[in-house]
Amino acid sequence: MIELATVTKKYRHTMAMDSVSLTIPDTGVYCLLGRNGAGKTTFMKLIAGHIRSTSGTITIDGVKVSPGRMPDCVSYIESDSVQFNMRVSDLIDTACLLQESFDRDFAKEMTERFELNPRKRFRQLSLGMKTMLTTIISLANNSTVILLDEPTLGLDPIVRDRFNTMLLESYDAHPRVIIVSTHQMDEIAQVTQRLIIIDQGKLLMEAGIDEIDEKAYTLSGPTQEVLPLVSGLNCIGTTQAGGVLAAHIFDQRIAVPEGVSVDRLGLKDFFINIVRRENHA
């Protein structure tokens, strides 16, 4: 279990994390969403023990996390992580020697799937493939907490789809906590179970993807028809075009009259409206 209790992190005059309290009690694939500079990387580095919080506490399975107590059970991978400039095959061999639980078969299968040349040295790889190799090694060592910071940065859509499949296969084989920070929102929604949204260092929401699928929708129709329906609902945003109003809702489903349509609100649009509402508030 991961627990953050009123965690604050300041960098001089910048508030990177603002009194965040969050409990992650169960294994699962979590998607961490936020705009650039929202505090996602700080959030991950605090859990990994790479930096110290200004105030508040972070514990994993009851053990306090800090730079002096970096948890062995956590693997944190940044998009620009570096490795020794060894051949791909040698890096995997070395990881296998250093980590008793390392899943060599998984690592070998994934390097083949992502067409990583085993003879190429790390520095010869593209940025995306460097991140992918480091992610494969991290998933193969079977840490109980995996933190992936923008792992699909620089990857084309086909490779991102393969990454999502790899993530599911790894989780199915070894259930644990996997937190993925990404801007590819609608893609990651296909593999994640829960969503964490932060903005300006504050926790806006932690919810299950199923709950969002059920409660996030758009009511569209003539303004005079839609407005009475919105009253009493949790409306997270609206779009007006002439006499037509689209109201974005995060609430229980309701029956609507003829002339008003109900459409699914995708994860990207849900995120945009949630963040926009909080900023306007």
GUNU-231241 format. One record per residue (C-alpha): x, y, z; residue number from 1. Coordinates in Angstrom, 1 decimal, padded with zeros to 4 digits, always signed. Last residue first. Layout:
% residues N
east = X&north = Y&up = Z&resi = NUM
...
***
This chain:
% residues 281
east = -012.9&north = +028.1&up = -009.7&resi = 281
east = -011.8&north = +028.9&up = -013.3&resi = 280
east = -008.8&north = +026.7&up = -012.8&resi = 279
east = -010.8&north = +023.9&up = -011.3&resi = 278
east = -013.3&north = +024.0&up = -014.2&resi = 277
east = -010.5&north = +024.0&up = -016.8&resi = 276
east = -008.9&north = +021.0&up = -015.2&resi = 275
east = -012.1&north = +018.9&up = -015.1&resi = 274
east = -013.0&north = +020.0&up = -018.6&resi = 273
east = -009.7&north = +019.1&up = -020.2&resi = 272
east = -009.6&north = +015.7&up = -018.3&resi = 271
east = -013.1&north = +014.7&up = -019.5&resi = 270
east = -012.2&north = +015.8&up = -023.0&resi = 269
east = -009.1&north = +013.5&up = -023.0&resi = 268
east = -011.0&north = +010.7&up = -021.3&resi = 267
east = -013.8&north = +010.7&up = -023.9&resi = 266
east = -017.2&north = +011.9&up = -023.0&resi = 265
east = -019.8&north = +009.5&up = -024.3&resi = 264
east = -022.8&north = +011.1&up = -026.0&resi = 263
east = -026.4&north = +011.7&up = -024.8&resi = 262
east = -028.6&north = +013.5&up = -027.3&resi = 261
east = -031.5&north = +016.0&up = -026.6&resi = 260
east = -034.2&north = +016.3&up = -029.2&resi = 259
east = -036.5&north = +013.8&up = -027.6&resi = 258
east = -036.4&north = +014.1&up = -023.8&resi = 257
east = -033.6&north = +012.9&up = -021.6&resi = 256
east = -033.4&north = +010.2&up = -018.9&resi = 255
east = -030.6&north = +010.7&up = -016.5&resi = 254
east = -027.1&north = +009.1&up = -015.9&resi = 253
east = -025.5&north = +009.8&up = -012.6&resi = 252
east = -022.8&north = +012.5&up = -012.5&resi = 251
east = -019.8&north = +013.9&up = -014.4&resi = 250
east = -021.5&north = +016.0&up = -017.1&resi = 249
east = -020.3&north = +017.9&up = -020.1&resi = 248
east = -023.1&north = +020.2&up = -021.3&resi = 247
east = -023.3&north = +020.8&up = -025.1&resi = 246
east = -025.6&north = +023.7&up = -025.9&resi = 245
east = -027.1&north = +024.6&up = -029.3&resi = 244
east = -028.6&north = +028.0&up = -030.0&resi = 243
east = -025.5&north = +029.3&up = -031.5&resi = 242
east = -022.6&north = +027.0&up = -030.5&resi = 241
east = -022.1&north = +026.8&up = -026.8&resi = 240
east = -019.8&north = +024.4&up = -025.1&resi = 239
east = -020.2&north = +023.6&up = -021.4&resi = 238
east = -018.1&north = +022.3&up = -018.6&resi = 237
east = -017.9&north = +020.1&up = -015.5&resi = 236
east = -021.7&north = +019.9&up = -014.8&resi = 235
east = -022.4&north = +018.0&up = -011.6&resi = 234
east = -026.1&north = +017.7&up = -012.0&resi = 233
east = -028.8&north = +019.7&up = -010.1&resi = 232
east = -029.7&north = +021.9&up = -013.0&resi = 231
east = -028.3&north = +020.3&up = -016.1&resi = 230
east = -031.6&north = +019.0&up = -017.4&resi = 229
east = -033.2&north = +022.5&up = -017.2&resi = 228
east = -030.4&north = +023.9&up = -019.3&resi = 227
east = -030.5&north = +021.2&up = -022.0&resi = 226
east = -033.9&north = +022.0&up = -023.5&resi = 225
east = -033.6&north = +025.8&up = -023.6&resi = 224
east = -030.1&north = +025.4&up = -025.0&resi = 223
east = -031.2&north = +023.2&up = -027.9&resi = 222
east = -029.4&north = +019.9&up = -027.9&resi = 221
east = -026.4&north = +018.1&up = -026.5&resi = 220
east = -025.9&north = +016.3&up = -023.2&resi = 219
east = -022.3&north = +015.0&up = -022.8&resi = 218
east = -021.1&north = +012.1&up = -020.7&resi = 217
east = -018.9&north = +011.1&up = -017.8&resi = 216
east = -020.7&north = +008.9&up = -015.2&resi = 215
east = -020.4&north = +005.4&up = -016.5&resi = 214
east = -017.0&north = +005.7&up = -018.3&resi = 213
east = -015.7&north = +007.7&up = -015.4&resi = 212
east = -016.7&north = +005.0&up = -012.9&resi = 211
east = -015.3&north = +002.3&up = -015.1&resi = 210
east = -012.0&north = +004.2&up = -015.2&resi = 209
east = -011.8&north = +004.2&up = -011.5&resi = 208
east = -011.3&north = +007.4&up = -009.6&resi = 207
east = -008.6&north = +009.7&up = -008.1&resi = 206
east = -009.3&north = +013.4&up = -008.6&resi = 205
east = -008.0&north = +016.9&up = -008.4&resi = 204
east = -004.8&north = +016.3&up = -006.4&resi = 203
east = -003.0&north = +019.6&up = -006.2&resi = 202
east = +000.5&north = +020.5&up = -007.5&resi = 201
east = -000.8&north = +022.9&up = -010.1&resi = 200
east = -003.0&north = +020.2&up = -011.5&resi = 199
east = -003.2&north = +016.5&up = -010.5&resi = 198
east = -005.4&north = +013.8&up = -012.0&resi = 197
east = -005.1&north = +010.1&up = -010.9&resi = 196
east = -007.0&north = +007.5&up = -012.9&resi = 195
east = -007.8&north = +003.9&up = -012.2&resi = 194
east = -007.9&north = +000.6&up = -014.1&resi = 193
east = -005.5&north = +001.4&up = -017.0&resi = 192
east = -005.3&north = -000.6&up = -020.2&resi = 191
east = -007.7&north = +001.0&up = -022.7&resi = 190
east = -007.6&north = +004.4&up = -021.0&resi = 189
east = -003.9&north = +004.5&up = -021.9&resi = 188
east = -004.8&north = +005.2&up = -025.5&resi = 187
east = -007.4&north = +007.8&up = -024.7&resi = 186
east = -004.9&north = +009.7&up = -022.6&resi = 185
east = -001.7&north = +009.8&up = -024.7&resi = 184
east = -000.4&north = +012.6&up = -022.5&resi = 183
east = +001.3&north = +010.1&up = -020.2&resi = 182
east = +002.3&north = +009.3&up = -016.6&resi = 181
east = +002.0&north = +005.6&up = -015.9&resi = 180
east = +001.7&north = +004.2&up = -012.3&resi = 179
east = +002.1&north = +000.4&up = -012.0&resi = 178
east = +001.2&north = -001.2&up = -008.7&resi = 177
east = +001.6&north = -004.9&up = -008.7&resi = 176
east = +000.1&north = -008.0&up = -010.5&resi = 175
east = +002.9&north = -010.2&up = -012.0&resi = 174
east = +001.8&north = -012.1&up = -015.1&resi = 173
east = -001.3&north = -010.1&up = -015.7&resi = 172
east = +000.7&north = -006.9&up = -015.1&resi = 171
east = +003.4&north = -007.8&up = -017.6&resi = 170
east = +000.9&north = -008.8&up = -020.2&resi = 169
east = -001.1&north = -005.6&up = -019.7&resi = 168
east = +002.0&north = -003.4&up = -020.0&resi = 167
east = +003.2&north = -005.3&up = -023.0&resi = 166
east = -000.1&north = -004.7&up = -024.8&resi = 165
east = +000.1&north = -001.0&up = -024.0&resi = 164
east = +003.6&north = -000.9&up = -025.3&resi = 163
east = +002.6&north = -002.6&up = -028.5&resi = 162
east = -000.1&north = +000.1&up = -029.1&resi = 161
east = +002.5&north = +002.8&up = -028.4&resi = 160
east = +004.8&north = +001.1&up = -031.0&resi = 159
east = +002.0&north = +001.3&up = -033.6&resi = 158
east = +001.2&north = +004.9&up = -032.7&resi = 157
east = +004.8&north = +006.2&up = -033.1&resi = 156
east = +007.0&north = +006.5&up = -030.1&resi = 155
east = +008.8&north = +009.7&up = -029.0&resi = 154
east = +007.4&north = +009.8&up = -025.5&resi = 153
east = +005.7&north = +006.5&up = -024.8&resi = 152
east = +007.3&north = +006.0&up = -021.3&resi = 151
east = +006.2&north = +009.5&up = -020.1&resi = 150
east = +007.2&north = +008.8&up = -016.5&resi = 149
east = +006.8&north = +005.1&up = -015.6&resi = 148
east = +006.6&north = +004.3&up = -011.9&resi = 147
east = +006.7&north = +000.5&up = -011.1&resi = 146
east = +005.8&north = -000.7&up = -007.6&resi = 145
east = +006.2&north = -004.3&up = -006.6&resi = 144
east = +009.4&north = -004.7&up = -008.6&resi = 143
east = +009.2&north = -007.6&up = -011.0&resi = 142
east = +012.7&north = -007.2&up = -012.6&resi = 141
east = +011.2&north = -007.7&up = -016.0&resi = 140
east = +009.1&north = -004.5&up = -015.8&resi = 139
east = +012.2&north = -002.4&up = -015.2&resi = 138
east = +014.2&north = -004.1&up = -017.9&resi = 137
east = +011.4&north = -003.5&up = -020.4&resi = 136
east = +011.0&north = +000.1&up = -019.3&resi = 135
east = +014.7&north = +000.8&up = -019.8&resi = 134
east = +014.5&north = -000.7&up = -023.3&resi = 133
east = +011.4&north = +001.3&up = -024.1&resi = 132
east = +013.0&north = +004.6&up = -022.8&resi = 131
east = +016.1&north = +004.0&up = -025.0&resi = 130
east = +013.8&north = +003.0&up = -027.9&resi = 129
east = +011.9&north = +006.3&up = -027.6&resi = 128
east = +015.1&north = +008.4&up = -027.4&resi = 127
east = +016.6&north = +006.6&up = -030.4&resi = 126
east = +019.2&north = +003.9&up = -029.8&resi = 125
east = +022.9&north = +004.3&up = -030.6&resi = 124
east = +023.6&north = +005.4&up = -027.1&resi = 123
east = +022.5&north = +002.1&up = -025.7&resi = 122
east = +024.7&north = +000.0&up = -027.9&resi = 121
east = +023.3&north = -002.0&up = -030.7&resi = 120
east = +024.0&north = -005.7&up = -030.9&resi = 119
east = +020.6&north = -006.8&up = -029.5&resi = 118
east = +018.8&north = -004.8&up = -032.2&resi = 117
east = +015.5&north = -003.7&up = -030.5&resi = 116
east = +012.7&north = -004.8&up = -032.8&resi = 115
east = +010.0&north = -003.9&up = -030.2&resi = 114
east = +008.7&north = -007.5&up = -030.2&resi = 113
east = +012.3&north = -008.8&up = -030.1&resi = 112
east = +013.2&north = -006.7&up = -027.1&resi = 111
east = +009.9&north = -007.8&up = -025.5&resi = 110
east = +010.5&north = -011.5&up = -025.9&resi = 109
east = +014.0&north = -011.2&up = -024.5&resi = 108
east = +012.8&north = -009.2&up = -021.5&resi = 107
east = +010.0&north = -011.7&up = -020.8&resi = 106
east = +012.3&north = -014.7&up = -021.0&resi = 105
east = +014.8&north = -013.0&up = -018.7&resi = 104
east = +012.3&north = -012.5&up = -015.9&resi = 103
east = +014.5&north = -011.0&up = -013.2&resi = 102
east = +013.8&north = -012.4&up = -009.8&resi = 101
east = +017.4&north = -012.7&up = -008.7&resi = 100
east = +018.4&north = -009.3&up = -009.9&resi = 99
east = +022.0&north = -008.5&up = -010.6&resi = 98
east = +022.8&north = -011.3&up = -013.0&resi = 97
east = +019.6&north = -010.8&up = -015.0&resi = 96
east = +020.2&north = -007.1&up = -015.2&resi = 95
east = +023.7&north = -007.8&up = -016.5&resi = 94
east = +022.4&north = -010.2&up = -019.2&resi = 93
east = +019.7&north = -007.6&up = -020.2&resi = 92
east = +022.3&north = -004.9&up = -020.5&resi = 91
east = +024.6&north = -007.2&up = -022.5&resi = 90
east = +021.9&north = -008.0&up = -025.0&resi = 89
east = +021.2&north = -004.3&up = -025.6&resi = 88
east = +024.9&north = -003.6&up = -026.1&resi = 87
east = +026.5&north = -001.5&up = -023.4&resi = 86
east = +026.6&north = +002.3&up = -022.9&resi = 85
east = +025.6&north = +002.0&up = -019.3&resi = 84
east = +022.0&north = +003.1&up = -019.0&resi = 83
east = +020.2&north = +006.5&up = -019.1&resi = 82
east = +016.7&north = +007.6&up = -018.2&resi = 81
east = +015.3&north = +010.3&up = -020.5&resi = 80
east = +011.7&north = +009.3&up = -020.3&resi = 79
east = +012.0&north = +008.7&up = -016.6&resi = 78
east = +011.8&north = +005.2&up = -015.0&resi = 77
east = +011.2&north = +004.7&up = -011.3&resi = 76
east = +011.4&north = +001.2&up = -009.9&resi = 75
east = +010.1&north = +000.7&up = -006.4&resi = 74
east = +010.5&north = -002.4&up = -004.1&resi = 73
east = +014.0&north = -001.4&up = -003.0&resi = 72
east = +012.5&north = +001.6&up = -001.2&resi = 71
east = +014.8&north = +004.7&up = -001.0&resi = 70
east = +015.3&north = +005.2&up = +002.7&resi = 69
east = +017.8&north = +008.1&up = +003.0&resi = 68
east = +016.2&north = +009.8&up = +000.1&resi = 67
east = +012.9&north = +009.4&up = +001.9&resi = 66
east = +010.1&north = +006.8&up = +002.2&resi = 65
east = +008.5&north = +005.8&up = +005.5&resi = 64
east = +007.7&north = +002.0&up = +005.8&resi = 63
east = +004.0&north = +001.1&up = +006.4&resi = 62
east = +003.7&north = -000.9&up = +003.2&resi = 61
east = +005.0&north = +002.1&up = +001.3&resi = 60
east = +004.9&north = +005.3&up = +003.3&resi = 59
east = +005.0&north = +009.0&up = +002.3&resi = 58
east = +004.9&north = +011.7&up = +004.9&resi = 57
east = +004.0&north = +015.4&up = +005.1&resi = 56
east = +006.3&north = +018.4&up = +004.8&resi = 55
east = +009.0&north = +019.7&up = +002.4&resi = 54
east = +009.1&north = +016.3&up = +000.8&resi = 53
east = +012.5&north = +014.7&up = +000.1&resi = 52
east = +013.6&north = +013.7&up = -003.4&resi = 51
east = +014.5&north = +010.4&up = -005.1&resi = 50
east = +012.4&north = +008.5&up = -002.6&resi = 49
east = +010.5&north = +006.7&up = -005.3&resi = 48
east = +007.2&north = +008.0&up = -004.0&resi = 47
east = +008.7&north = +011.6&up = -004.0&resi = 46
east = +010.1&north = +011.1&up = -007.5&resi = 45
east = +006.7&north = +010.1&up = -008.8&resi = 44
east = +004.8&north = +013.1&up = -007.5&resi = 43
east = +007.6&north = +015.4&up = -008.6&resi = 42
east = +007.4&north = +014.0&up = -012.1&resi = 41
east = +003.6&north = +014.6&up = -012.1&resi = 40
east = +003.7&north = +018.1&up = -010.6&resi = 39
east = +001.4&north = +020.1&up = -013.0&resi = 38
east = +004.4&north = +021.4&up = -014.9&resi = 37
east = +003.1&north = +020.1&up = -018.2&resi = 36
east = -000.6&north = +019.3&up = -017.7&resi = 35
east = -001.7&north = +016.4&up = -015.6&resi = 34
east = -002.6&north = +012.8&up = -015.8&resi = 33
east = -001.3&north = +009.8&up = -013.8&resi = 32
east = -002.8&north = +006.5&up = -015.1&resi = 31
east = -002.9&north = +003.7&up = -012.6&resi = 30
east = -002.5&north = +000.0&up = -013.5&resi = 29
east = -003.5&north = -002.1&up = -010.5&resi = 28
east = -002.4&north = -003.5&up = -007.1&resi = 27
east = -004.4&north = -002.3&up = -004.2&resi = 26
east = -004.3&north = +000.3&up = -001.4&resi = 25
east = -003.2&north = +003.4&up = -003.3&resi = 24
east = -004.0&north = +006.1&up = -000.7&resi = 23
east = -003.8&north = +009.8&up = -001.4&resi = 22
east = -003.2&north = +013.1&up = +000.5&resi = 21
east = -001.6&north = +016.0&up = -001.4&resi = 20
east = -000.9&north = +019.1&up = +000.6&resi = 19
east = +000.4&north = +021.1&up = -002.4&resi = 18
east = +003.0&north = +019.5&up = -004.5&resi = 17
east = +005.2&north = +021.6&up = -006.8&resi = 16
east = +004.8&north = +024.9&up = -005.0&resi = 15
east = +007.4&north = +027.2&up = -006.5&resi = 14
east = +009.0&north = +029.9&up = -004.4&resi = 13
east = +012.1&north = +027.9&up = -003.4&resi = 12
east = +011.2&north = +024.5&up = -004.8&resi = 11
east = +008.4&north = +023.4&up = -002.5&resi = 10
east = +007.0&north = +019.9&up = -001.9&resi = 9
east = +003.9&north = +019.3&up = +000.2&resi = 8
east = +002.6&north = +015.9&up = +001.2&resi = 7
east = -000.6&north = +015.9&up = +003.4&resi = 6
east = -000.4&north = +012.1&up = +003.9&resi = 5
east = +000.7&north = +010.1&up = +000.9&resi = 4
east = +000.1&north = +006.4&up = +001.3&resi = 3
east = +001.2&north = +003.5&up = -000.9&resi = 2
east = +000.0&north = +000.0&up = +000.0&resi = 1
***
